[in-house]
Amino acid sequence: MSCPICGETTDQSYRPFCSKRCADIDLGKWLNGGYSVPSEDQEDLENALEDAEKRPPTEH
């Protein structure tokens, strides 16, 4: 089995990852919303739009 982050061979201690580093990268993706399932539910779309409008603008 290959690590889903980097493709290296899986280490039994960190399965399905090869290392703590790759496990932490994956956790970071979960915590930052990197993994999500798109919704076509109209109520979800409206809620997301309302949430986006409430957020303060970001400076670049």
C-alpha positions, -999 to 999 in steps of 0.1 A, spaced: 0 0 0 12 35 -9 10 66 13 -19 87 0 1 119 6 35 112 -9 32 77 -25 60 61 -4 55 27 11 32 26 41 47 22 76 26 0 99 30 25 127 13 53 107 -9 33 84 -22 43 58 7 69 58 44 64 56 53 88 84 40 111 111 48 140 88 23 127 61 -3 118 88 0 154 101 -3 169 66 -35 148 61 -48 160 95 -41 196 85 -62 191 53 -91 179 74 -89 207 99 -86 234 71 -115 221 52 -94 207 24 -115 176 22 -152 183 16 -181 169 -4 -198 195 -25 -235 199 -19 -262 208 -43 -288 213 -16 -302 248 -20 -303 254 18 -265 245 21 -257 269 -8 -277 297 9 -260 291 43 -226 292 27 -233 325 10 -246 340 42 -215 328 61 -192 343 33 -210 376 35 -205 378 73 -167 373 71 -146 404 71 -127 411 39 -91 398 38 -62 421 30 -37 410 3 
